[in-house]
Amino acid sequence: MAENKEVEKIKKTLEKIKDPHTMEGLVSTGLIEDVKLEGKNVTIVLKVPYAGCAACAFVSGIEDEIKKKLKTSGYNVEVVILT
């Protein structure tokens, strides 16, 4: 139960990061497909709209921002990019 609250806290943090195309939060735009938490290890599954997008600079920027925000909260972060 405590892990579910922690995942919700992580999702709230991710929602503060904006998709540069829509200026909406990553969770509400559907870019965050999953959040997996094991202790302080968190895996974020980022779903990008099309295959070529995975190499886009904006995806790299989002990935960096996710890692930065969650590392400051004490998590070890892995971002998996799906197309």
Secondary structure, 3 states (H helix, E strand, C coil): CHHHHHHHHHHHHHHCCECCCCCCECCCCCCEEEEEEECCEEEEEEECCCHHHHHCHHHHHHHHHHHHHHHCCCCEEEEEEEC
